Amino acid sequence: MTLPIEILSKAANQARGLAIDAVHKCNSGHLGLPLGSAEVGAALFGSALVHCPEQPRWRNRDRFVLSAGHGSMFLYSWLHLSGYEVSLEDLKSFRQLHSITPGHPEFRETPGVESTTGPLGQGIANAVGMAVAGKMAAARFNTAEHTLFDYRVVCLAGDGCMQEGVALEAMEFAGHQQLDNLILIYDANDVTLDAMADKTQSLNIAARFKAIGWDVQTIDGHDIDAVVKAVKKARRAKSGKPQLIISKTVIGKGIPEVAGTAKGHGEGGAKFADGARAGLGLPADEHFYVSDDVRAYFAEQKKRLVRAANKWQRTYKAWRAANPEKAAELDTSAKAPTAEQLLAAVPVFPADVKHGGTRAAGRDVLQPVAAEMPLLIGGSADLYGSTLNYIAADKDFDASNRTGRNIRFGIREHAMASIANGIAYDGLFRPSVATFLVFADYSRPAMRLAALAKLPVVYIYTHDSIGVGEDGPTHQPVETVSALRLIPGFEVIRPGDAEEVVGAYAAALSRTEGPTLLALSRQAVPLLNEIPAETRRNGVLKGGYVAVRETAPLTHILLASGSELHLAVAAAKELGAGVRVVSMPSMERFNSQPVEYRESVLPSSCTRRVAIEAGVTPLWHRYVGPQGKVIGIDRFGLSAPGPIIFKELGITTEALISAARSL
């Protein structure tokens, strides 16, 4: 089919008009990219992308990620024109309350939006994760007779994305992993928000990308034919490399007063809307205008896309009939195992087992759990030997083995977490990643977005306290657990022994509506056999539970989490029969329980309460109340052997006993 340049050019100008009208109407938003990359949008959505507006989550669609999420009207306009359930009224409600066209693209909110973007660079890393998932899916499920997965991931990014460190981390990873199903379009308009880009950058982008293993093309981003040809060339490339298309554009094109300047980035050009609309050939008396011939073209394009998707569905049906075992494995992505199923998969630990910390117990729990979940993927930021989360029955994922379940991310904690988000957005595989807990500070922006987008990523972060010891305060995350507990929708589980680790994995991997972090210890902790294994396992699922129940009238409640739980158990033995020990591995889970359950664990009648945790204290005060005490560490740690630091900073059984007796 001959590329209809005239109609696509008209569509590009009308998409510019939609963006101008939406931003002008709400007096808020970013016009630069929607106007500057309008021809890129016409080329992609009018020709080059393989997608299906009637089936937004069709498995073999191309994934389009707008990393430069501030240019959201670019995406909303093209989704509308393509026939997704994004109406003209939705465009008119841009950035308004409860609109499906919010200020930055949000996953789950808008049909056709593949990931929540806005913080720059995140979309690039998300796209890398989707490309990883695509490679895994093709290797696992394609057969000689049936090709189920051969899609591309197309990402549109700008200078701001390219400057963010997470993007470089992810791009280096993509080049090393030879992700040739990834196409990155760089909107190179030489402008950032504050000024012309040469004020803050002088990098040769093409040379950088070639150096890290990418193929590079440079095109005129306003030439629709050139964009289509570049995408087709990238799609057909046999080099085994990810593909960069440098698209030279004029920011804010269509508004002469600001085009090509930093003023074109935001809504500044909206005040010139009337003149711009006239210059674009749009009618003066009709805003949010789309001509009949443009609508007709995209209606026909939609029919072509639907036919392609339906053809794939026939292939999929034949594949299922021919490959029942593969089909059964693919089906596991649609439904996570229950916590009960995961608990049953892990044998009770022998009473005399010796573990080098809950991280080592995590290694032993992970293996049967991974067997139960064939689409569970693991990764580590160059720390498998310390985080102990390697899936032993499998091998590394790399260019020579796309079925591997273990991903070596290198020392790239931020990209690791963002790539994990991309795998989760894709929806087929279940990602889990690992590093030291203190480096959650490096991955936290992606963790926050995982919570915002309700992505079921699991973080297996170890070395969770001053028990790290000699590495000192730089590696002792005294404030980190509490900081992560404050992220809405984010669950932290800090298990106290091996059986609580079983419950932690079951809780995390059965959860599908958000991310979960397991905070695991480096230092050894005892197996608390005085508490039934079933009590410990199921107690974690509720977040907090009665670990040791009083055998006389209740006088005190001792609360603890993680490696401090055994200190509370020991203190209770010394304090007497009226003392209850409550294990609180997850505040978030406990807070979500019915009030009746919470009252049964922490009866309001007992106000003599002491909490202990090797970290900052503020969050514990809600549980001990105004008359209780918290033993913790409201300072940075020390460099010394772990046991000495615990004693020096007062995280001891003796301190707990003294505090309880003082009440």
C-alpha positions in Angstrom: 0.0 0.0 0.0 1.3 3.4 -1.0 1.9 5.6 2.1 -0.8 8.3 2.0 1.4 11.3 2.9 -1.2 13.9 2.2 -3.8 12.5 4.6 -1.2 11.7 7.2 0.2 15.2 7.0 -3.3 16.6 7.5 -3.7 14.2 10.5 -0.5 15.5 12.0 -1.7 19.1 11.8 -5.1 18.2 13.2 -3.3 16.3 16.1 -1.5 19.6 16.7 -4.8 21.3 16.8 -6.2 18.9 19.3 -3.2 19.4 21.6 -3.4 23.2 21.2 -7.1 23.2 22.0 -6.8 20.9 25.0 -3.9 22.9 26.6 -5.6 26.2 25.8 -8.9 25.0 27.3 -7.4 24.0 30.7 -4.5 26.5 30.6 -2.1 23.8 31.6 0.1 21.2 29.9 3.0 20.8 27.5 2.7 21.6 23.8 6.3 21.2 22.7 6.4 17.5 22.0 2.8 17.0 20.7 3.5 19.7 18.1 7.1 18.9 17.4 6.6 15.1 17.0 3.2 15.3 15.2 4.6 13.7 12.0 6.2 10.9 14.1 2.7 10.2 15.6 1.1 10.2 12.1 3.8 7.8 10.9 3.5 5.4 13.9 -0.2 5.3 14.5 -1.1 5.8 10.8 1.2 3.2 9.4 4.2 1.7 11.2 2.8 0.4 14.6 1.2 -3.0 14.9 -1.6 -2.5 17.4 -5.3 -3.0 17.8 -7.6 -0.3 19.3 -10.4 -2.9 19.8 -8.0 -5.2 21.7 -5.7 -2.8 23.7 -3.9 -5.7 25.5 -3.6 -8.0 22.5 -0.5 -10.0 23.4 1.4 -9.5 20.1 0.8 -5.8 19.8 3.7 -3.4 19.5 4.2 -1.6 22.8 4.4 2.2 22.4 5.8 4.0 25.4 5.8 7.8 25.7 8.8 8.2 28.0 8.5 12.0 27.7 5.2 11.7 29.5 4.7 15.5 29.9 3.8 15.4 26.2 0.7 13.3 27.1 -1.5 15.1 24.6 0.6 13.5 21.9 -0.5 10.1 23.0 -4.1 11.0 23.9 -4.6 12.6 20.5 -3.3 9.6 18.5 -5.2 7.1 20.6 -8.3 9.1 19.9 -7.7 9.2 16.2 -6.7 5.5 16.1 -10.1 4.5 17.5 -9.3 3.6 21.1 -11.9 4.4 23.7 -10.6 7.9 24.2 -13.4 10.2 23.0 -13.3 13.8 21.9 -15.0 14.6 25.2 -12.1 12.9 27.0 -9.7 15.2 25.1 -11.8 18.2 26.2 -11.4 17.0 29.8 -7.6 17.0 29.6 -6.1 17.3 33.1 -9.5 17.5 34.8 -10.7 15.7 37.8 -11.4 12.0 37.2 -10.6 12.3 33.5 -9.0 9.4 31.6 -6.7 12.0 30.1 -4.6 13.0 33.1 -1.6 15.3 33.0 0.8 12.5 32.5 -0.1 9.0 31.1 -1.3 6.6 33.7 -1.4 2.8 33.3 -4.9 1.4 33.9 -6.5 4.8 33.5 -6.4 5.1 29.7 -6.9 2.4 27.1 -3.7 2.2 25.0 -1.4 3.6 27.7 1.3 1.0 28.3 3.0 2.5 31.3 2.8 5.4 33.8 5.4 8.0 32.7 6.3 11.5 33.6 9.4 11.3 35.7 11.9 11.5 32.9 13.8 8.4 31.8 11.5 5.9 33.4 9.7 5.2 30.2 13.0 4.2 28.5 13.7 1.8 31.2 10.1 0.5 31.2 10.5 -0.1 27.4 13.7 -2.1 28.0 11.7 -4.2 30.5 9.0 -4.8 27.9 11.7 -5.8 25.4 13.1 -8.3 27.9 9.6 -9.8 28.4 9.2 -10.0 24.6 12.5 -11.9 24.2 11.5 -14.2 27.0 8.0 -14.8 25.6 9.3 -15.6 22.1 11.9 -18.0 23.4 9.5 -19.8 25.7 6.4 -20.0 23.6 7.2 -19.7 19.9 7.4 -22.9 17.9 8.6 -23.8 14.4 5.0 -24.0 13.4 3.5 -21.0 15.2 5.0 -17.6 16.0 3.1 -16.1 18.9 5.4 -13.3 19.9 7.4 -11.1 17.5 6.3 -7.6 18.5 8.5 -4.5 18.9 8.7 -2.0 21.7 8.7 1.5 20.5 9.6 4.3 22.9 9.5 8.1 22.2 11.9 10.1 24.4 13.3 13.6 24.6 16.5 15.3 25.8 15.2 15.3 29.4 14.8 11.5 29.3 18.3 11.1 27.8 19.9 13.2 30.6 18.4 11.1 33.4 20.9 8.5 34.8 18.2 5.7 34.8 18.0 6.0 31.1 21.7 5.5 30.5 21.7 2.5 32.9 18.8 0.9 31.0 20.2 1.7 27.6 23.6 0.1 28.5 21.8 -2.9 29.7 19.7 -3.1 26.5 22.8 -2.9 24.4 24.7 -5.6 26.4 21.6 -7.8 26.2 21.2 -7.3 22.5 17.5 -6.4 22.7 16.9 -5.9 19.0 13.2 -5.8 19.5 13.5 -2.3 21.1 13.2 0.8 19.0 13.9 4.1 20.7 12.9 7.3 18.9 14.8 10.3 20.2 12.9 13.6 19.7 16.0 15.6 19.2 14.7 19.2 19.2 17.8 20.7 21.0 15.6 22.2 23.7 15.0 21.5 27.4 12.5 23.2 29.7 14.7 26.0 30.9 16.8 26.8 27.9 18.3 25.5 24.7 19.9 22.1 25.2 23.4 23.2 24.6 23.3 25.0 28.0 23.4 21.6 29.7 24.6 19.0 27.2 27.3 18.6 24.5 27.2 14.9 24.0 27.4 13.1 20.7 24.3 11.0 21.1 24.9 8.9 18.0 28.5 8.1 19.1 27.3 7.2 22.6 24.7 4.7 21.4 27.0 3.1 18.9 29.6 2.7 21.7 27.1 0.8 23.9 25.9 -1.5 21.2 23.0 0.1 19.4 22.3 0.7 15.7 21.6 4.4 14.9 19.7 6.3 12.2 19.2 10.0 12.0 16.2 11.4 10.2 14.1 14.5 9.6 11.3 13.9 12.1 8.9 16.1 10.1 9.2 13.8 7.1 6.5 11.2 7.5 7.9 8.9 4.8 11.4 9.0 6.4 9.9 8.1 9.8 8.0 5.1 8.4 11.1 3.9 6.5 13.3 4.3 9.6 10.9 2.3 11.7 10.6 -0.4 9.1 14.4 -0.6 8.8 14.7 -0.9 12.5 12.1 -3.6 12.6 13.9 -5.6 9.9 17.5 -5.1 11.3 19.5 -8.3 11.6 22.4 -6.8 13.6 21.1 -8.2 16.9 21.2 -4.7 18.3 18.6 -2.3 19.8 17.7 0.5 17.4 17.9 4.2 17.9 16.2 6.7 15.6 17.4 10.3 16.1 14.4 12.3 15.0 15.4 15.9 14.3 12.4 18.1 15.1 11.3 21.7 15.9 9.8 21.9 19.3 6.4 23.6 19.3 6.2 23.4 15.4 3.0 25.1 14.3 3.2 28.1 16.7 5.7 30.4 15.1 6.0 32.6 18.1 7.6 29.9 20.3 8.6 27.2 17.8 12.2 26.0 18.2 12.7 27.8 21.6 12.5 26.8 25.3 9.2 28.7 25.4 7.7 26.1 23.2 8.1 23.3 25.8 5.1 24.1 28.1 1.8 25.9 27.7 3.3 29.2 26.8 2.4 28.9 23.2 -1.3 28.3 24.0 -2.0 32.1 24.0 -1.2 32.1 20.3 -3.8 29.4 19.7 -6.0 31.3 17.2 -3.1 32.3 14.9 -1.6 28.8 15.2 -4.8 27.1 14.3 -5.2 29.3 11.2 -1.7 28.6 10.1 -2.4 24.8 10.5 -5.4 25.1 8.2 -7.9 24.4 11.0 -11.3 26.1 11.0 -11.6 29.2 13.2 -15.1 28.3 14.4 -14.6 24.6 15.4 -12.2 23.6 18.1 -11.0 20.0 18.6 -11.5 19.6 14.9 -10.9 16.4 13.0 -11.9 16.3 9.3 -14.0 13.6 7.8 -11.3 12.3 5.5 -8.8 11.9 8.4 -11.5 10.0 10.4 -12.2 7.8 7.4 -8.6 7.0 6.9 -8.1 6.0 10.6 -11.3 4.0 10.5 -9.9 2.0 7.6 -6.6 1.7 9.3 -8.4 0.3 12.4 -10.1 -2.3 10.2 -6.7 -3.4 8.9 -5.3 -3.6 12.4 -8.3 -5.6 13.7 -7.9 -8.1 10.8 -4.2 -8.6 11.7 -5.1 -9.1 15.4 -7.8 -11.6 14.4 -5.4 -13.5 12.2 -3.1 -13.8 15.2 -5.9 -15.1 17.3 -6.4 -17.9 14.8 -2.7 -18.7 15.0 -3.0 -18.6 18.8 -5.9 -21.0 18.8 -4.0 -23.5 16.6 -0.9 -23.1 18.8 -2.9 -23.9 21.9 -4.3 -27.1 20.3 -0.8 -28.2 19.3 1.0 -27.2 22.5 -1.2 -27.9 25.5 1.7 -27.9 28.0 3.0 -24.5 26.8 -0.5 -23.2 26.8 -1.0 -24.3 30.4 2.2 -22.5 31.3 1.1 -19.4 29.5 -2.2 -19.5 31.4 -0.4 -19.2 34.7 0.3 -15.6 34.0 -3.4 -14.8 34.3 -3.8 -16.0 37.8 -1.3 -15.8 40.7 -1.2 -18.8 43.0 -2.9 -18.3 46.4 -0.9 -17.8 49.5 -2.2 -21.2 50.7 -0.8 -22.9 47.6 2.6 -21.3 48.1 2.7 -22.1 51.8 2.0 -25.8 50.9 4.8 -25.8 48.4 7.5 -25.2 51.1 8.2 -27.9 53.6 8.4 -26.9 57.3 12.0 -26.3 58.3 13.7 -28.9 60.5 13.9 -27.8 64.1 17.7 -27.9 64.1 18.2 -26.0 60.8 20.9 -23.4 60.9 20.6 -20.3 58.6 23.0 -17.5 58.0 20.1 -14.9 58.3 16.7 -14.6 56.8 18.3 -14.0 53.4 19.6 -17.6 53.5 16.2 -18.9 54.5 14.9 -16.8 51.5 17.2 -18.7 49.2 15.7 -22.0 50.4 12.1 -20.8 50.2 12.6 -19.3 46.7 13.4 -22.7 45.1 10.1 -24.5 45.6 8.2 -21.3 45.1 9.9 -20.8 41.7 8.9 -24.3 40.8 5.3 -23.5 41.6 5.5 -20.3 39.5 7.2 -21.0 36.1 6.9 -17.4 35.0 8.6 -16.0 38.1 11.7 -14.1 37.0 14.6 -13.1 39.4 17.3 -10.5 39.1 20.0 -9.0 41.1 22.2 -5.9 40.9 25.5 -7.7 40.8 24.8 -9.3 44.3 23.5 -12.8 43.7 26.3 -14.1 46.0 24.9 -11.9 48.8 21.2 -11.6 48.2 20.9 -15.3 47.5 17.9 -15.0 45.2 19.2 -17.1 42.3 16.7 -19.5 40.9 18.9 -22.6 41.1 17.0 -24.8 38.7 17.4 -22.3 35.9 20.2 -20.3 34.2 20.9 -16.7 33.3 18.9 -14.7 30.8 21.2 -13.4 28.1 21.6 -13.2 24.4 22.4 -16.8 24.1 19.7 -18.0 26.5 16.4 -16.1 26.3 14.6 -18.7 28.5 16.8 -18.0 31.5 15.0 -16.8 34.6 17.9 -15.0 36.3 18.8 -11.5 35.1 22.2 -10.0 35.9 21.5 -6.3 36.0 25.0 -5.1 36.9 25.4 -2.3 39.3 22.3 -0.5 38.0 19.8 -0.5 40.9 17.6 2.3 39.5 17.3 0.7 36.0 16.9 -2.7 37.6 13.7 -1.6 39.4 12.4 0.4 36.4 13.1 -2.5 34.0 11.2 -4.8 36.5 8.3 -2.3 36.2 8.4 -2.8 32.4 8.3 -6.5 32.8 5.3 -6.1 35.1 3.5 -3.7 32.8 3.9 -6.3 30.0 2.0 -8.6 32.3 3.2 -12.1 31.2 6.1 -12.6 33.6 6.3 -11.9 37.4 9.5 -9.9 38.2 11.5 -10.0 41.4 14.7 -8.2 41.9 17.3 -7.9 44.6 20.0 -5.7 46.1 21.1 -4.5 49.6 18.3 -2.7 51.4 20.2 0.5 51.7 20.3 0.8 47.9 16.5 1.1 47.9 17.4 4.8 47.8 18.8 4.2 44.3 15.7 2.3 43.1 13.1 4.2 45.1 11.7 6.4 42.2 10.8 3.2 40.3 9.4 1.6 43.5 7.2 4.6 44.0 5.9 4.3 40.4 5.3 0.6 40.9 3.0 1.5 43.8 1.3 4.2 41.9 0.6 1.8 38.9 -0.2 -1.1 41.2 2.5 -3.3 39.7 3.1 -6.7 41.5 6.9 -6.4 41.6 8.7 -8.1 44.4 11.9 -6.7 45.9 14.1 -9.1 47.8 16.4 -6.6 49.6 18.8 -7.9 52.1 21.3 -6.7 54.7 18.4 -4.9 56.4 19.8 -3.3 59.5 22.9 -2.5 61.6 23.5 -6.2 61.5 25.4 -5.4 58.3 28.2 -4.7 60.8 31.7 -3.6 59.7 30.5 -2.0 56.4 29.3 0.8 58.6 26.7 3.5 58.5 26.8 3.9 54.7 25.5 0.4 54.4 23.2 0.3 57.5 19.7 1.2 56.4 18.3 2.5 59.8 15.7 4.8 58.1 15.0 2.9 54.9 12.4 0.4 56.1 10.3 3.2 57.6 10.7 5.4 54.6 9.4 2.6 52.3 6.5 1.9 54.6 5.3 5.5 53.9 4.8 4.9 50.2 1.0 4.4 49.6 0.2 1.0 48.3 3.6 -0.4 49.0 4.0 -3.3 51.4 7.1 -4.0 53.4 7.5 -7.4 55.1 10.4 -7.9 57.5 10.3 -11.5 58.7 11.8 -12.7 61.9 12.8 -16.2 61.2 12.8 -18.9 58.4 9.1 -19.8 58.8 8.1 -16.1 58.7 10.2 -15.9 55.5 7.9 -18.6 54.0 4.9 -16.5 54.9 6.6 -13.4 53.5 7.1 -15.0 50.1 3.6 -16.4 50.1 2.2 -13.0 50.9 4.3 -11.1 48.3 3.8 -13.5 45.4 0.1 -14.0 45.9 -0.4 -10.2 45.8 -1.3 -8.8 42.4 -2.4 -5.3 43.2 0.9 -3.7 44.1 4.6 -4.1 45.0 6.0 -5.8 48.0 9.5 -5.6 49.6 11.0 -8.4 51.7 13.6 -7.0 54.1 15.9 -9.8 54.9 18.8 -10.0 57.4 22.4 -10.8 56.8 23.1 -11.8 60.3 21.9 -15.2 61.7 18.6 -15.3 63.6 17.3 -18.3 65.6 14.4 -20.5 64.4 11.6 -19.7 66.9 10.4 -23.2 67.4 8.4 -22.2 70.5 6.0 -20.6 68.1 4.2 -23.2 65.8 5.3 -23.0 62.2 1.8 -22.6 61.0 1.3 -19.6 63.4 4.4 -17.9 62.1 3.5 -18.5 58.4 -0.1 -17.5 58.5 0.6 -14.6 60.9 2.8 -12.9 58.3 -0.2 -13.0 55.9 -2.0 -10.7 58.3 1.0 -8.5 58.9 0.9 -8.8 62.7 0.0 -11.6 65.1 0.3 -12.9 68.6 3.6 -14.8 68.5 3.7 -15.6 72.3 0.5 -15.5 74.2 0.3 -14.7 77.9 -0.6 -17.5 80.3 -1.7 -15.1 83.1 -3.7 -11.8 83.1 -2.2 -9.6 80.4 0.2 -7.0 81.8 2.5 -6.0 78.9 2.8 -6.3 75.1 6.2 -6.5 73.4 6.2 -5.7 69.7 9.0 -6.5 67.3 9.8 -7.2 63.6 12.5 -9.0 61.8 15.7 -9.9 63.5 14.6 -8.2 66.7 11.7 -10.7 67.2 13.8 -13.2 69.0 14.9 -10.5 71.5 11.2 -9.9 72.4 10.6 -13.6 72.8 13.6 -13.9 75.1 12.5 -10.8 77.1 9.0 -12.2 77.6 10.4 -15.3 79.3 12.2 -13.1 81.7 9.3 -10.7 82.4 6.7 -13.4 83.3 3.5 -15.1 82.3 1.5 -11.9 81.8 3.6 -10.7 78.8 2.4 -11.1 75.2 4.8 -10.9 72.2 3.4 -9.5 68.9 5.3 -10.1 65.8 4.8 -7.2 63.3 6.5 -8.1 60.0 4.3 -5.9 58.0 2.6 -2.8 59.3 0.7 -2.2 56.0 -0.8 -5.7 56.1 -1.7 -5.4 59.7 -3.3 -1.9 59.2 -5.5 -3.4 56.5 -7.0 -6.1 58.8 -10.5 -5.7 60.3 -10.6 -3.6 63.5 -11.7 -6.7 65.4 -8.6 -8.6 64.4 -6.3 -5.7 65.3 -8.0 -5.4 68.6 -7.5 -9.1 69.3 -3.8 -8.7 68.7 -3.3 -5.4 70.4 -6.2 -5.0 73.0 -6.7 -1.4 73.9 -7.0 -2.4 77.5 -3.3 -3.1 77.7 -1.3 0.2 77.5 2.0 -1.1 78.8 3.6 -1.6 75.4 7.2 -1.6 74.2 8.3 -1.9 70.6 11.8 -2.8 69.4 13.3 -2.5 65.9 16.8 -1.8 64.7 15.7 1.4 62.9 14.1 4.8 63.4 11.2 4.9 65.8 8.4 7.2 64.7 6.1 4.7 63.0 6.0 2.5 66.0 4.4 5.1 68.3 0.9 4.4 66.7 1.1 0.9 68.1 2.6 1.6 71.6 0.4 4.6 72.3 1.2 7.6 74.4 2.1 5.5 77.5 4.4 3.0 75.7 8.0 3.1 74.7 10.0 2.4 71.5 13.5 1.1 71.4 15.1 1.9 68.1 17.9 3.9 66.4 17.2 7.5 65.6 20.7 8.1 64.4 23.1 6.6 61.8 24.9 3.4 62.6 28.5 2.5 63.4 31.3 0.5 61.8 32.0 -2.5 64.0 31.0 -6.2 64.2 27.2 -6.5 64.2 26.7 -7.9 67.7 28.8 -5.1 69.2 26.7 -2.4 67.3 23.5 -3.9 68.6 24.8 -3.7 72.2 26.3 -0.3 71.7 23.1 1.2 70.3 20.9 -0.6 72.9 19.0 -3.1 70.7 19.1 -5.8 73.3 16.9 -8.1 75.3 18.1 -6.3 78.4 17.0 -2.9 77.1 13.6 -4.3 76.3 13.2 -5.8 79.8 14.2 -2.6 81.4 11.8 -0.5 79.4 8.9 -2.9 80.1 9.6 -2.8 83.9 9.8 1.0 83.8 6.2 1.3 82.6 
